Amino acid sequence: MNIQDIIYARRSIRQYQDKPVEREKIELLLKAAMAAPTAMNSKPWEFVVVTQVETLDKIRSALMFGKFNAPAAIVVCSNTSLLRRPMASKFWVQDCSAATQNILLSAVGLGLGTVWLGVHPIHVYKKRISEILSLPIYVEPLNVIYIGYPADQKAGRTQYDSSRVHWETFD
Ligand SMILES: Cc1cc2nc3c(=O)[nH]c(=O)nc-3n(C[C@H](O)[C@H](O)[C@H](O)COP(=O)(O)O)c2cc1C
C-alpha cells in the first residue's frame, strides 16, 4: 500500500479478534510514534503500553466511550518535566497528537486496527487514567489508543470536501 492508501484505510476499529498483538509490532508502532515532529524538537512524549487484562478492564471502566475489547493499548502521555522552555511547553498536545497519528497509520501497515480514545482535556478521564497507570504528577495522559487485530472491516475513504478548502484567501 502506498501512503495515500494507508491514510484512507485507517479507520476507527471498535471490535477486535481475541488474539494478542506481538511485542515486535508494538515496538514498531512506538518507533513510528517517535519519528513524529515536535515543537523545538522537545519530544515530550511518554508511552505506557498495556496488555494486562485487569488493567485494560480498568481502562474500559474509566472511559465512557472506550468500552471495546482490544487486547492492547498504548497510552500517549506528555512528560511536562521535560518541557522547560516556555514556548515548547505550550505545544505538547500537538506533539503527542502527531505521535498518535503515526501509531494509527503505522498500525494499518502491520494489519492492526486502532481507535483513538480522548482523555485530555476531560479532567475526570485524566484523573482516572493517571490513577490506573500510577502516572507521576508531571506526566499527563493525552489519549488511549486501543490496538488489536480487527474483527470489523471498514472501507477506506477520504472525507474530502472541496467547500472546506480555501485557496489563497478564505473567500
Ligand atoms: C481527539 C479524539 C478523540 C476521540 N475519542 C474517541 C472515543 O472516546 N471513543 C471512540 O470510540 N472514538 C473516539 N475517537 C474516534 C472518532 O470517533 C473517529 O476518528 C471519527 O468518528 C472518524 O472515524 P474514523 O476514525 O473511522 O475515520 C476520537 C478521535 C479523536 C481524534
The ligand as a Tripos MOL2 file, in Angstrom:
@<TRIPOS>MOLECULE
LIG
   31    33     1     0     0
SMALL
NO_CHARGES

@<TRIPOS>ATOM
      1 C1         -9.3980   13.5330   19.9070 C.3       1 LIG1
      2 C2        -10.1940   12.3010   19.5300 C.ar      1 LIG1
      3 C3        -10.9370   11.6480   20.4960 C.ar      1 LIG1
      4 C4        -11.6700   10.5110   20.1600 C.ar      1 LIG1
      5 N1        -12.3120    9.8370   21.1660 N.ar      1 LIG1
      6 C5        -12.9730    8.6920   20.8820 C.ar      1 LIG1
      7 C6        -13.5760    7.9340   21.9210 C.ar      1 LIG1
      8 O1        -13.5020    8.2800   23.1030 O.2       1 LIG1
      9 N2        -14.2120    6.7830   21.5760 N.ar      1 LIG1
     10 C7        -14.2880    6.3570   20.2830 C.ar      1 LIG1
     11 O2        -14.8920    5.3000   20.0480 O.2       1 LIG1
     12 N3        -13.7210    7.0550   19.2680 N.ar      1 LIG1
     13 C8        -13.0600    8.2060   19.5310 C.ar      1 LIG1
     14 N4        -12.4310    8.8960   18.5330 N.ar      1 LIG1
     15 C9        -12.5070    8.3990   17.1470 C.3       1 LIG1
     16 C10       -13.5100    9.1970   16.3070 C.3       1 LIG1
     17 O3        -14.8130    8.9210   16.7390 O.3       1 LIG1
     18 C11       -13.3130    8.8250   14.8160 C.3       1 LIG1
     19 O4        -11.9980    9.1580   14.4220 O.3       1 LIG1
     20 C12       -14.2920    9.5330   13.8970 C.3       1 LIG1
     21 O5        -15.6170    9.1140   14.1520 O.3       1 LIG1
     22 C13       -13.9840    9.2750   12.4010 C.3       1 LIG1
     23 O6        -13.9800    7.9000   12.1160 O.3       1 LIG1
     24 P1        -12.6680    7.1660   11.5540 P.3       1 LIG1
     25 O7        -11.6100    7.2380   12.6180 O.co2     1 LIG1
     26 O8        -13.0850    5.7530   11.2510 O.co2     1 LIG1
     27 O9        -12.2010    7.8890   10.3100 O.co2     1 LIG1
     28 C14       -11.6820   10.0250   18.8240 C.ar      1 LIG1
     29 C15       -10.9230   10.6890   17.8630 C.ar      1 LIG1
     30 C16       -10.1670   11.7970   18.2100 C.ar      1 LIG1
     31 C17        -9.3070   12.4630   17.1490 C.3       1 LIG1
@<TRIPOS>BOND
     1     1     2 1
     2     2     3 ar
     3     2    30 ar
     4     3     4 ar
     5     4     5 ar
     6     4    28 ar
     7     5     6 ar
     8     6     7 ar
     9     6    13 1
    10     7     8 2
    11     7     9 ar
    12     9    10 ar
    13    10    11 2
    14    10    12 ar
    15    12    13 ar
    16    13    14 ar
    17    14    15 1
    18    14    28 ar
    19    15    16 1
    20    16    17 1
    21    16    18 1
    22    18    19 1
    23    18    20 1
    24    20    21 1
    25    20    22 1
    26    22    23 1
    27    23    24 1
    28    24    25 2
    29    24    26 1
    30    24    27 1
    31    28    29 ar
    32    29    30 ar
    33    30    31 1
@<TRIPOS>SUBSTRUCTURE
     1 LIG1         1 GROUP 0 **** ****
